[in-house]
Amino acid sequence: MKAIETTATINDQGQLSLDFPLEVGSNRRVRVIVLIAEADDPDPEDTPDDVVLEGLREGL
């Protein structure tokens, strides 16, 4: 089984709309796990650049 992480939006009907198309072919059934941030969870996109760069330096 292959895992792909992407982002999407949930519309008023509760359906997912992917931000970008998946490059896996069409007419395939998939399993979906939806992770929804809690109101008090920090947004990972809001991480300051210097913190991200320091993490990368430590990883190398």
C-alpha positions as CSV (number, residue, x, y, z in Angstrom):
1,M,0.0,0.0,0.0
2,K,1.3,3.5,-0.9
3,A,0.7,6.6,1.2
4,I,0.3,10.1,-0.3
5,E,0.0,13.2,1.9
6,T,-1.8,16.2,0.3
7,T,-4.2,18.9,1.4
8,A,-7.8,19.4,0.7
9,T,-10.9,21.5,1.6
10,I,-14.1,20.2,3.0
11,N,-17.1,21.8,1.2
12,D,-20.6,22.5,2.6
13,Q,-21.8,19.0,1.6
14,G,-18.9,17.4,3.5
15,Q,-17.0,16.4,0.4
16,L,-13.3,16.7,0.0
17,S,-11.8,18.8,-2.8
18,L,-8.1,18.1,-3.3
19,D,-5.9,21.2,-3.7
20,F,-3.9,19.3,-6.4
21,P,-4.6,16.3,-8.6
22,L,-3.1,13.0,-7.5
23,E,-0.7,11.5,-10.1
24,V,-1.8,7.9,-9.6
25,G,-4.1,7.1,-12.5
26,S,-7.9,7.1,-12.5
27,N,-10.8,4.9,-11.6
28,R,-9.1,3.4,-8.5
29,R,-10.6,3.0,-5.1
30,V,-8.6,4.5,-2.3
31,R,-8.7,4.6,1.5
32,V,-8.8,8.1,3.1
33,I,-7.6,9.2,6.5
34,V,-8.7,12.8,7.4
35,L,-6.7,14.7,10.0
36,I,-8.4,17.9,11.2
37,A,-6.4,20.3,13.3
38,E,-8.0,21.4,16.6
39,A,-8.6,25.1,17.2
40,D,-5.7,25.4,19.6
41,D,-3.2,23.3,17.5
42,P,-0.4,25.4,15.9
43,D,-0.5,25.6,12.1
44,P,2.6,23.9,10.8
45,E,2.7,26.4,7.9
46,D,3.2,29.1,10.6
47,T,6.6,27.7,11.7
48,P,9.2,30.5,11.5
49,D,11.8,30.0,8.8
50,D,14.7,30.1,11.3
51,V,13.1,27.2,13.3
52,V,12.7,25.1,10.1
53,L,16.3,25.8,9.0
54,E,17.6,24.9,12.4
55,G,15.7,21.6,12.3
56,L,17.2,20.9,8.8
57,R,20.7,21.7,10.0
58,E,20.2,19.3,13.0
59,G,18.9,16.6,10.6
60,L,22.0,16.8,8.4
